[in-house]
């Protein structure tokens, strides 16, 4: 494990992982404007990524989806990003969609670094714009925050949708058994690392989210080291309907954020 990576090894216990991951094997044919690639992350383990191309010169969002979702679920959502002029690529996790392997928290943070490198190589190989923003929804906030911590020079900004500062918050909130683990100490360590993130940040959260309560978004916002940060709370939205309830606000905020931070450097 890299020294810089967040250490989730204490939490990689079967009693915890069974509540954190809900892998689903599902995969649709690739839409006409998209292309797929498999990213090898370990011997005999590959992660499926789907690239939705709108404009060869346009910016890219690398998106890590929520639990229970797979890449092909975004065949209907990606066109919204494309209509805003944003190219969009979605990465699965081990055991999800067409990906192989078994998901763990340690694998999650390991794999996102490999995926980022592979995405950059793929865009360069196809002579596409390599300006990248990272976005993580719910479980995907682990990968997004990890990359925002460790690859600040390679990224233009990052976006968190319905996320949390650390998975410890979910373990505590849901009462997941974690006997003998000092959850508060682990959480404090993650918060200290988040303070080092200086990338522009956009945080989106539903006002009535009961799965990942709004306080998680506020804590993440408060601890970010960057002064270029925005917290958008969608009134009346819950965890799973944030994009529907706040459709115009949500996507306008993403578009505005990418356009503004494109000009910042």
Secondary structure, DSSP 4 states (H G I P E B T S, - for coil): --TTS---GGG--HHHHHHH-------PPPPTTEEEEEEEEETTEEEEEEEE-S-TTS-EEEEE--TT--GGGGGTTHHHHHHTT-EEEEE--TTSTT--S---HHHHHHHHHHHHHHHHHHHHHTT----EEEEEEGGGHHHHHHHHHH-TTT-SEEEEES--S-THHHHHHTT---TT--HHHHHHHHHHHHTT--S-EEEEEETT-SSS-THHHHHHHHH-S-S-EEEEEETT--SSSHHHHTHHHHHHHHHHHHHHHHS--
